[in-house]
Amino acid sequence: MKNLAMHWKILIGMVLGLLFGLLMKNLEQNGFVVDWIKPFGTIFINLLKMIAVPLIVVSLIVGLADLKDISKLSKLGSRTVLFYLCSTVVAVTIGLVLANLIKPGRYINDESRKSLIENFSVDASQKIELAVKAKNSGPLQPLIDIVPDNFFKALSDNGSMLQVIFFVILIGIGLILIEEKKSKPVVDFFKGLNDVIMKIIDIIMLFSPYGVFALMASLMVEIPDFSTLGALGIYGLTVLLGLFIMAFIFYPTLLMIFAKVNPIKFFKAIAPAQLLAFSTSSSAATLPVTMECVTDNLGVDEEVSSFVLPLGATVNMDGTSLYQAVAAIFIAQAMLPEALDLQTQLMIVVTATLASIGSAAVPSAGMVMLVIVLGQAGIPEAGLALIFAIDRPLDMCRTVVNVTSDSTIATIVAKSVGKLKTPQGF
C-alpha cells in the first residue's frame, strides 16, 4: 500500500467500503455500521472541513500579495468570473436539452408519484421552508451576505466562505498597496503558515482510505429499499448523462482549446480530488486536496489556484446547476399536464445560474435553491419529494463535476495569465 498513488488507495478504500456495507446490510448489521464505522467517515470529513477555511485564508493572502499589482488581480478576477458564468450557463442548457429530449417525467406513473410524495413529503417541506426564507430576504440579499459584520464569526462557519474570501481579498489588496518593506514580514508569516497547513493536509490524507471506506460502508447500509426507485431510473440516468457530457466532453474540449493540456493527464492529475469529492459529496471538504492536485500535479501557479479554487468551491456549481435544470423539467413533466414553454425554460437558465452563485450560504444548498427554481417556473414545489430517494448518489456524482469544473477553469485561467508551469510528462 505504501508505494501506491493516493488515488489508488482512495479507490481501494471506496470499493472495500461498498462491499463491506453490502455484506453488513445482507447480515442485517446496519446498526453496527452506523454506530461503529460511520463516525470515522464523519471525523474524516470534519478534518477536511476544519482545514479548509485556514487554507483559504492563508493561501489567498499569499497568492494575492505575490501579484504585487492591482491590475493583475483585476485581470485574474474578471477572467475567472467570466469562465465560471459561461460554464454554468452551458451546464444548465445541457440539462434542459437532455430533459426535453428524454422526458424522464413521463416514466413516473400515478402509483409511484403518490408513493414518493408520501414517503418524502416531510423532507420536501423542510427544504421548502428554507427556500421561503431565502426568497423573502430580498433580491440583493446575496450581496449583503458577501460582506461580513464580524469576520471572526464568518471564520467559524464553513457556510460563510464568501464572506471570508471577501475580507481576505481586502487584506491582500492592502498588502499590495502598502510599502513592500512593511508587507514583507506579514507575507513571510503567512507563507510559513501556508507550508504548515499543507503539511497538515498531507497528514490528514494518510487517513483518507479509511475515511472513504467508512463513508462508503455507511452509504450502502443507509440506501433505502423502495419498490418505486425503478421509476426514478430514467431521471437518474438523464442527470448522469449530462454530468458525463460536462466532465468528459465539455471540460476536455476547453482544456485542449484554451490551455493546450492533455485531458487524460489532466484527469490523472486530479483523480485524488475527484474520488474524494465522490466520497464526501462536498466541494468545500475536498478543497484542500483539489488545491494540492491543481498546484502540484497540474502546475497551476499558487497565485492563481489560491484565488480561483476557493472562489469556485463557493460559487461555481456546474454539476448542481445541471441537476437543477433536469430536476425542474422532470418534476414539471411528472406533475403538470402541459409542457413548459420556451420563455419559462429560459428563465430556468437564468434562475439556476444565479442560484448556483447565491447558494453557498444556504444549508442543503442544491435542494433549497431547486425549490426557488421550481417556484419561479410555476412548478409545484411539493414535487421535490419525487427526487429525494436517489438524491444522495447523484449528489456524489455532481460534486465530482463541480470539482472538475473548478480545476479546469483554474488551469485555463493560469494559462491565460502565463502562470501554468507544465509538469514533466505533460
DAJOMO-V639671 format. One record per residue. N is the residue number from 1. RES is the residue in one letter. PHI is phi in whole degrees, -180 to 180 (none if undefined). PSI is psi in degrees with one decimal (none if undefined). Layout:
n: (N;N)
res: (RES;RES)
phi: (PHI;PHI)
psi: (PSI;PSI)
This chain:
n: (1;2;3;4;5;6;7;8;9;10;11;12;13;14;15;16;17;18;19;20;21;22;23;24;25;26;27;28;29;30;31;32;33;34;35;36;37;38;39;40;41;42;43;44;45;46;47;48;49;50;51;52;53;54;55;56;57;58;59;60;61;62;63;64;65;66;67;68;69;70;71;72;73;74;75;76;77;78;79;80;81;82;83;84;85;86;87;88;89;90;91;92;93;94;95;96;97;98;99;100;101;102;103;104;105;106;107;108;109;110;111;112;113;114;115;116;117;118;119;120;121;122;123;124;125;126;127;128;129;130;131;132;133;134;135;136;137;138;139;140;141;142;143;144;145;146;147;148;149;150;151;152;153;154;155;156;157;158;159;160;161;162;163;164;165;166;167;168;169;170;171;172;173;174;175;176;177;178;179;180;181;182;183;184;185;186;187;188;189;190;191;192;193;194;195;196;197;198;199;200;201;202;203;204;205;206;207;208;209;210;211;212;213;214;215;216;217;218;219;220;221;222;223;224;225;226;227;228;229;230;231;232;233;234;235;236;237;238;239;240;241;242;243;244;245;246;247;248;249;250;251;252;253;254;255;256;257;258;259;260;261;262;263;264;265;266;267;268;269;270;271;272;273;274;275;276;277;278;279;280;281;282;283;284;285;286;287;288;289;290;291;292;293;294;295;296;297;298;299;300;301;302;303;304;305;306;307;308;309;310;311;312;313;314;315;316;317;318;319;320;321;322;323;324;325;326;327;328;329;330;331;332;333;334;335;336;337;338;339;340;341;342;343;344;345;346;347;348;349;350;351;352;353;354;355;356;357;358;359;360;361;362;363;364;365;366;367;368;369;370;371;372;373;374;375;376;377;378;379;380;381;382;383;384;385;386;387;388;389;390;391;392;393;394;395;396;397;398;399;400;401;402;403;404;405;406;407;408;409;410;411;412;413;414;415;416;417;418;419;420;421;422;423;424;425;426)
res: (M;K;N;L;A;M;H;W;K;I;L;I;G;M;V;L;G;L;L;F;G;L;L;M;K;N;L;E;Q;N;G;F;V;V;D;W;I;K;P;F;G;T;I;F;I;N;L;L;K;M;I;A;V;P;L;I;V;V;S;L;I;V;G;L;A;D;L;K;D;I;S;K;L;S;K;L;G;S;R;T;V;L;F;Y;L;C;S;T;V;V;A;V;T;I;G;L;V;L;A;N;L;I;K;P;G;R;Y;I;N;D;E;S;R;K;S;L;I;E;N;F;S;V;D;A;S;Q;K;I;E;L;A;V;K;A;K;N;S;G;P;L;Q;P;L;I;D;I;V;P;D;N;F;F;K;A;L;S;D;N;G;S;M;L;Q;V;I;F;F;V;I;L;I;G;I;G;L;I;L;I;E;E;K;K;S;K;P;V;V;D;F;F;K;G;L;N;D;V;I;M;K;I;I;D;I;I;M;L;F;S;P;Y;G;V;F;A;L;M;A;S;L;M;V;E;I;P;D;F;S;T;L;G;A;L;G;I;Y;G;L;T;V;L;L;G;L;F;I;M;A;F;I;F;Y;P;T;L;L;M;I;F;A;K;V;N;P;I;K;F;F;K;A;I;A;P;A;Q;L;L;A;F;S;T;S;S;S;A;A;T;L;P;V;T;M;E;C;V;T;D;N;L;G;V;D;E;E;V;S;S;F;V;L;P;L;G;A;T;V;N;M;D;G;T;S;L;Y;Q;A;V;A;A;I;F;I;A;Q;A;M;L;P;E;A;L;D;L;Q;T;Q;L;M;I;V;V;T;A;T;L;A;S;I;G;S;A;A;V;P;S;A;G;M;V;M;L;V;I;V;L;G;Q;A;G;I;P;E;A;G;L;A;L;I;F;A;I;D;R;P;L;D;M;C;R;T;V;V;N;V;T;S;D;S;T;I;A;T;I;V;A;K;S;V;G;K;L;K;T;P;Q;G;F)
phi: (none;-63;-87;-75;-66;-59;-67;-71;-63;-65;-64;-63;-61;-65;-65;-63;-65;-64;-66;-65;-62;-64;-63;-65;-67;-68;-87;58;-112;-58;-62;-62;-65;-65;-84;-118;-108;-55;-56;-70;-68;-63;-61;-63;-62;-62;-62;-66;-67;-60;-89;-64;-66;-57;-63;-61;-60;-70;-67;-69;-62;-63;-64;-69;-63;-71;-65;59;-159;-62;-65;-66;-64;-63;-64;-62;-66;-66;-69;-62;-63;-61;-66;-63;-63;-63;-67;-67;-61;-62;-61;-63;-63;-61;-60;-65;-62;-63;-64;-74;-77;-84;53;-64;-65;-73;-89;-91;-88;-60;-65;-65;-60;-64;-65;-67;-64;-67;-71;-118;-64;-66;-61;-63;-65;-66;-68;-64;-62;-64;-67;-61;-61;-65;-69;-77;-83;102;-67;-99;-59;-57;-68;-63;-67;-70;-95;-78;-87;-149;-62;-70;-68;-64;-62;-87;-131;-64;-79;-107;-59;-63;-65;-63;-60;-59;-68;-66;-61;-63;-62;-61;-63;-61;-66;-68;-82;-85;-62;-63;-67;-85;-81;-58;-61;-67;-64;-61;-61;-70;-65;-64;-66;-62;-63;-64;-64;-63;-69;-63;-62;-59;-65;-61;-68;-63;-89;-59;-61;-75;-64;-66;-56;-65;-65;-69;-63;-69;-61;-64;-79;-96;-66;-73;-102;-117;-66;-86;-59;-60;-68;-92;-59;-66;-60;-61;-66;-65;-62;-64;-63;-63;-65;-63;-60;-63;-74;-112;-123;-67;-65;-59;-63;-61;-63;-70;-78;-96;-119;55;-109;-69;-59;-63;-71;-63;-65;-64;-69;-103;-54;-59;-67;-65;-66;-69;-62;-64;-75;-96;58;-141;-66;-66;-66;-82;-51;-57;-74;-59;-63;-66;-64;-67;-76;-81;-91;-95;84;-74;-60;-62;-57;-83;-63;-72;-99;-71;-70;-60;-64;-65;-63;-97;-118;-103;-127;-62;-62;-67;-64;-63;-62;-63;-66;-64;-63;-62;-69;-60;-66;-63;-66;-80;-121;-110;-72;-118;-71;-71;-78;-61;-62;-64;-70;-66;-68;-65;-58;-65;-64;-66;-65;-67;-64;-66;-80;-90;-84;-60;-87;-103;-61;51;-53;-59;-66;-63;-70;-64;-60;-66;-62;-62;-62;-64;-88;75;-97;-57;-64;-60;-64;-56;-62;-67;-108;-63;-59;-115;-70;-61;-63;-69;-63;-61;-71;-71;-67;-60;-66;-58;-68;-63;-62;-59;-66;-63;-64;-61;-65;-66;-63;-60;-63;-69;-108;70;-119;-109;-98;-65;-67;-62;101;-89)
psi: (-29.6;-34.6;-6.1;144.5;155.1;-38.9;-29.7;-38.7;-42.7;-41.7;-42.3;-43.6;-38.3;-48.2;-45.7;-36.6;-42.6;-43.0;-41.7;-42.7;-41.1;-41.4;-46.3;-34.6;-41.4;-29.8;2.9;43.3;36.4;-40.2;-36.8;-44.2;-45.1;-39.9;-33.8;-16.9;-48.3;-37.6;-31.3;-33.0;-40.4;-41.6;-42.1;-45.5;-42.4;-37.5;-44.2;-42.3;-34.4;-40.0;-11.7;-49.6;-47.5;-38.6;-44.6;-48.1;-52.2;-48.8;-35.6;-41.0;-46.2;-45.3;-44.1;-40.9;-35.0;-17.2;-37.2;14.8;123.9;-34.0;-33.5;-39.7;-40.9;-43.9;-44.9;-45.2;-44.9;-40.9;-39.1;-49.6;-40.8;-48.1;-39.6;-44.7;-45.3;-43.1;-34.2;-43.3;-42.4;-42.8;-46.4;-42.2;-44.6;-42.2;-44.9;-42.8;-47.0;-43.3;-35.7;-31.9;-44.6;-31.0;60.9;-25.5;-22.1;-13.7;-1.2;115.7;172.4;-39.9;-45.5;-41.3;-47.7;-40.5;-44.8;-43.4;-38.8;-42.3;-33.3;18.6;-36.1;-46.7;-42.4;-42.5;-32.9;-42.4;-36.6;-40.4;-42.7;-39.3;-37.4;-42.1;-42.3;-41.4;-35.7;-4.5;-6.6;154.8;-27.3;9.6;-38.0;-35.8;-41.0;-39.5;-21.4;-33.0;114.1;143.6;-13.8;107.6;-39.6;-30.1;-40.9;-36.0;-28.6;2.5;114.2;-18.6;-5.8;33.6;-38.6;-37.9;-41.4;-46.8;-42.0;-49.1;-39.9;-36.0;-39.7;-40.5;-44.7;-41.9;-41.2;-41.2;-33.1;-38.1;-24.8;169.5;144.3;-34.7;-25.3;-33.5;-25.1;-46.2;-37.1;-45.7;-42.1;-39.5;-47.2;-31.0;-42.4;-41.6;-34.4;-41.6;-39.3;-45.6;-40.4;-35.2;-37.3;-39.4;-41.2;-40.9;-44.5;-39.2;-20.1;-26.1;-8.1;-42.6;-35.9;-38.3;-42.7;-40.0;-46.9;-40.8;-43.4;-38.8;-43.3;-34.8;-43.6;-40.2;-17.4;-7.0;124.4;152.2;96.8;132.7;-20.9;-3.3;-32.4;-30.7;-20.9;-1.9;-43.5;-39.8;-48.3;-42.4;-33.3;-44.9;-46.1;-36.9;-44.1;-42.6;-37.6;-44.7;-43.3;-48.5;-39.1;-1.7;-55.2;-53.6;-44.6;-36.9;-44.7;-42.5;-42.3;-37.2;-48.5;-25.2;-8.0;41.3;136.8;118.3;-37.0;-44.2;-30.9;-48.1;-36.5;-37.1;-36.4;8.9;-43.7;-40.4;-40.3;-44.2;-37.5;-38.4;-40.7;-38.4;-39.4;-20.2;30.3;116.8;-36.8;-43.3;-31.0;-14.9;-46.9;-40.0;-38.3;-44.9;-40.1;-43.8;-46.4;-38.8;-50.6;-41.0;-34.9;-19.1;18.5;128.0;144.3;-27.5;-39.4;-49.7;-35.0;-16.6;-48.8;-43.9;-46.6;-39.4;-42.0;-40.7;-18.8;-42.5;-14.7;103.0;69.0;-45.1;-41.7;-41.1;-42.4;-43.4;-39.6;-39.6;-47.7;-43.8;-40.5;-45.4;-39.2;-47.8;-39.3;-43.5;-32.8;-25.6;-13.7;143.3;-27.2;152.0;152.9;139.8;170.6;-41.0;-42.7;-39.7;-33.4;-36.2;-29.4;-38.8;-48.7;-48.4;-44.0;-35.4;-47.6;-36.1;-36.9;-27.3;-39.7;3.0;-11.4;-38.0;2.6;127.2;146.8;51.1;-49.7;-48.3;-42.8;-46.0;-25.6;-37.0;-41.0;-41.0;-43.5;-45.4;-40.7;-34.9;-0.5;24.7;134.8;121.6;-26.5;-22.5;-12.1;-30.9;-21.4;-26.6;-0.2;-36.8;-35.9;20.1;-36.2;-52.1;-34.7;-34.9;-39.5;-42.9;-41.0;-26.0;-35.9;-43.7;-39.4;-46.4;-40.0;-40.0;-47.2;-43.5;-39.0;-49.1;-39.0;-41.5;-44.1;-45.4;-41.6;-42.6;-39.7;-25.1;15.0;31.5;25.4;110.2;103.9;119.2;161.4;132.6;-8.1;none)
